[in-house]
Amino acid sequence: MKKLVLTIGCALATAGVAFAQGSVQWNTIPFGSITAQTNATEISPLFGGAATGSGTIGGAGGAASAGTGEYYELLYQGGASEVAAPTTLAQLATWSDAGLTASNSNTAGRLSAINPNTGAVVPWSPGTTDSIVLVGWSSDLGSSWSAVETLLQTSSTFTPNSYFGVSSSGYITTLASSVSPGSAVFGAPTIEGTPIVSLLTQLYALPVPEPTTMALAGLGGLAMLLIRRRK
């Protein structure tokens, strides 16, 4: 009977380790390692990457919560080697949400962590090495990654001045959740792996309806208005 109790105890301990969560540094996001800028000259590679025919490349400031900026989310993917940043919708769908969010700061191009924590918990176990990327989008698309991901996967056109981008990838091993600071997410290589370094991450324009489509939609709306007035 004693042996049985010991066996069960070991099994529970092993399960606890398997479901443990690691920690990373999610506090100050160093602008020497990652910055971002909007790019209105090219459509996001997720939607073909064609030239837009106009526009500019630059940075944007202002609070994302006020609808004038960008949100960012840390994604991860397991595997025996580093996975490159996604360039298609199918590849994007294979990345999971780490639950860590940021927004643009009031200084153009710079990022600011939301709910900063030097020992922020992530969904994978300490001692496990995973690939990581940072995705960014204009706040008109939404404030949560789950909503934005669904929109990207189900829509083919968006409102003008909508942007989405992906940083270069990193490959890090998390520390135990009781350790602070956790593994570095951005910056130079460390003993825990290779963090993200992605200066001038491009938030590319998303496709918008063709002018003829927009004109037809406008005519349809006008026709409906005239019909209502006659009634």
C-alpha positions as CSV (number, residue, x, y, z in Angstrom):
1,M,0.0,0.0,0.0
2,K,2.9,2.4,0.8
3,K,4.4,1.7,-2.6
4,L,1.1,2.6,-4.3
5,V,0.9,5.9,-2.4
6,L,4.5,6.8,-3.4
7,T,3.7,6.0,-7.0
8,I,0.7,8.2,-7.1
9,G,2.6,11.0,-5.4
10,C,5.4,10.8,-8.1
11,A,2.8,10.9,-10.8
12,L,1.2,14.0,-9.4
13,A,4.5,15.7,-9.0
14,T,5.4,14.9,-12.7
15,A,2.1,16.3,-13.8
16,G,2.7,19.4,-11.8
17,V,6.0,20.0,-13.6
18,A,4.4,19.3,-17.0
19,F,1.8,22.0,-16.5
20,A,4.1,24.5,-14.8
21,Q,4.4,27.9,-16.4
22,G,7.6,29.7,-17.2
23,S,8.3,33.5,-16.9
24,V,9.7,36.2,-19.1
25,Q,10.6,39.8,-18.8
26,W,7.6,42.0,-19.9
27,N,8.4,45.4,-18.5
28,T,10.5,48.0,-20.4
29,I,10.5,47.2,-24.1
30,P,14.0,48.5,-25.3
31,F,13.8,50.7,-28.4
32,G,17.3,49.6,-29.2
33,S,16.0,46.1,-29.9
34,I,12.5,46.7,-31.4
35,T,10.7,49.6,-33.0
36,A,7.8,49.7,-35.4
37,Q,6.5,51.9,-38.2
38,T,3.4,52.0,-40.5
39,N,4.0,51.2,-44.1
40,A,1.3,52.5,-46.5
41,T,3.3,51.7,-49.7
42,E,2.9,47.9,-49.5
43,I,0.1,45.5,-48.6
44,S,0.8,43.0,-45.8
45,P,2.5,39.8,-47.0
46,L,-0.4,37.9,-45.4
47,F,-2.5,39.2,-48.3
48,G,-0.1,39.1,-51.2
49,G,2.3,42.0,-50.5
50,A,1.5,44.0,-53.6
51,A,2.3,47.7,-53.8
52,T,-0.5,50.0,-52.8
53,G,0.4,52.6,-55.5
54,S,0.7,55.4,-52.9
55,G,1.3,56.2,-49.3
56,T,4.2,56.7,-47.0
57,I,6.4,54.9,-44.5
58,G,6.6,56.3,-41.0
59,G,5.9,56.0,-37.3
60,A,2.8,56.8,-35.3
61,G,2.4,58.1,-31.8
62,G,-0.6,58.4,-29.5
63,A,-2.5,56.0,-27.2
64,A,-3.8,52.9,-28.9
65,S,-6.8,52.9,-26.5
66,A,-7.8,56.3,-28.0
67,G,-8.0,54.7,-31.4
68,T,-4.9,56.5,-32.8
69,G,-2.2,53.9,-32.5
70,E,-1.3,50.3,-32.4
71,Y,-1.5,47.2,-30.2
72,Y,1.0,44.4,-30.0
73,E,0.8,40.8,-28.8
74,L,3.5,38.2,-28.0
75,L,2.9,34.8,-29.8
76,Y,4.8,31.6,-29.4
77,Q,5.3,28.2,-31.1
78,G,7.0,25.1,-29.8
79,G,9.6,23.0,-31.7
80,A,13.1,21.7,-31.8
81,S,14.4,24.6,-33.7
82,E,13.6,28.3,-34.3
83,V,10.5,29.0,-36.5
84,A,10.7,32.0,-38.9
85,A,8.1,34.7,-38.5
86,P,4.8,33.9,-40.4
87,T,4.3,35.4,-43.8
88,T,1.0,33.8,-44.7
89,L,-2.4,33.4,-43.0
90,A,-1.9,29.7,-42.7
91,Q,1.4,30.1,-41.0
92,L,0.0,32.8,-38.6
93,A,-2.7,30.3,-37.5
94,T,0.0,27.9,-36.1
95,W,1.2,30.5,-33.5
96,S,-0.4,30.7,-30.0
97,D,-1.1,33.7,-27.9
98,A,1.3,34.2,-24.9
99,G,-1.1,36.5,-23.3
100,L,1.3,39.5,-23.1
101,T,0.2,42.8,-24.7
102,A,1.8,46.2,-25.5
103,S,0.8,49.4,-27.3
104,N,2.7,52.2,-29.0
105,S,4.1,54.9,-26.7
106,N,3.7,58.6,-27.3
107,T,7.2,58.6,-29.0
108,A,6.8,57.4,-32.6
109,G,8.1,53.9,-33.2
110,R,8.5,52.9,-29.6
111,L,6.5,50.3,-27.7
112,S,5.2,50.2,-24.1
113,A,4.2,47.0,-22.2
114,I,0.6,46.8,-20.9
115,N,0.6,45.4,-17.3
116,P,4.4,45.3,-17.1
117,N,6.0,42.6,-15.1
118,T,9.7,41.5,-14.8
119,G,8.5,37.9,-14.2
120,A,5.4,37.7,-16.4
121,V,4.0,34.2,-16.7
122,V,3.7,32.5,-20.1
123,P,1.7,29.3,-21.1
124,W,4.8,27.1,-21.6
125,S,6.8,25.2,-19.0
126,P,10.1,26.5,-17.5
127,G,13.1,24.9,-19.3
128,T,11.2,24.6,-22.5
129,T,12.5,26.5,-25.6
130,D,9.9,28.1,-27.9
131,S,10.0,30.4,-30.8
132,I,8.4,33.9,-30.2
133,V,7.3,36.8,-32.4
134,L,5.5,40.1,-31.8
135,V,2.5,40.9,-33.9
136,G,1.3,44.5,-34.2
137,W,-1.9,46.1,-35.6
138,S,-3.7,49.4,-35.9
139,S,-6.2,49.9,-33.1
140,D,-9.2,50.2,-35.5
141,L,-9.0,46.4,-36.0
142,G,-9.7,45.8,-32.3
143,S,-8.0,45.8,-28.9
144,S,-7.7,42.0,-28.4
145,W,-5.6,39.5,-30.3
146,S,-8.3,36.9,-30.5
147,A,-10.7,39.4,-32.2
148,V,-8.0,40.6,-34.6
149,E,-6.8,37.1,-35.5
150,T,-10.4,36.1,-36.4
151,L,-10.8,39.2,-38.5
152,L,-7.6,38.6,-40.4
153,Q,-8.6,35.0,-41.1
154,T,-12.1,35.7,-42.2
155,S,-11.9,39.1,-44.1
156,S,-10.3,40.0,-47.4
157,T,-10.8,43.7,-47.3
158,F,-10.5,46.3,-44.5
159,T,-11.1,49.9,-43.8
160,P,-8.5,52.4,-45.1
161,N,-5.5,53.0,-43.0
162,S,-5.6,49.6,-41.3
163,Y,-2.2,48.0,-40.6
164,F,-0.7,44.7,-39.5
165,G,2.9,43.5,-39.1
166,V,5.1,40.8,-37.6
167,S,8.5,41.2,-36.0
168,S,11.4,38.9,-36.7
169,S,11.4,35.7,-34.5
170,G,13.3,34.8,-31.4
171,Y,14.0,31.5,-29.7
172,I,14.1,31.4,-25.9
173,T,14.0,29.1,-22.9
174,T,11.7,30.3,-20.1
175,L,12.7,30.4,-16.4
176,A,10.6,29.1,-13.5
177,S,7.6,31.3,-12.7
178,S,9.1,32.0,-9.2
179,V,12.1,33.6,-10.8
180,S,12.2,37.4,-11.5
181,P,13.4,38.7,-13.8
182,G,12.3,36.0,-16.3
183,S,13.9,35.3,-19.7
184,A,14.5,38.3,-21.9
185,V,12.1,38.7,-24.8
186,F,14.0,41.4,-26.6
187,G,17.7,42.2,-27.0
188,A,21.0,40.5,-27.3
189,P,21.5,36.7,-27.0
190,T,21.5,35.4,-23.4
191,I,22.0,32.0,-21.7
192,E,18.3,31.5,-22.2
193,G,18.5,31.9,-26.0
194,T,18.0,34.5,-28.8
195,P,15.5,37.2,-28.0
196,I,13.7,39.3,-30.6
197,V,15.7,42.0,-32.3
198,S,13.5,43.7,-34.9
199,L,14.2,47.3,-35.5
200,L,11.7,49.1,-37.8
201,T,9.2,46.3,-37.8
202,Q,6.8,47.1,-40.6
203,L,3.1,47.4,-40.0
204,Y,1.9,46.9,-43.6
205,A,-1.3,48.3,-45.1
206,L,-4.2,45.8,-45.3
207,P,-6.2,45.6,-48.5
208,V,-9.2,47.9,-48.9
209,P,-12.2,47.6,-51.3
210,E,-11.6,48.6,-54.9
211,P,-12.9,52.2,-55.7
212,T,-15.6,50.7,-58.0
213,T,-16.8,48.5,-55.2
214,M,-17.0,51.4,-52.8
215,A,-18.8,53.5,-55.4
216,L,-21.4,50.7,-56.0
217,A,-21.9,50.4,-52.2
218,G,-22.4,54.1,-52.0
219,L,-25.0,54.0,-54.9
220,G,-26.8,51.2,-53.2
221,G,-27.0,53.1,-49.9
222,L,-28.3,56.2,-51.8
223,A,-31.0,54.1,-53.6
224,M,-32.2,52.6,-50.2
225,L,-32.4,56.1,-48.8
226,L,-34.5,57.3,-51.7
227,I,-36.9,54.3,-51.5
228,R,-37.4,55.0,-47.8
229,R,-38.2,58.7,-48.4
230,R,-40.8,57.7,-51.1
231,K,-42.5,55.4,-48.7
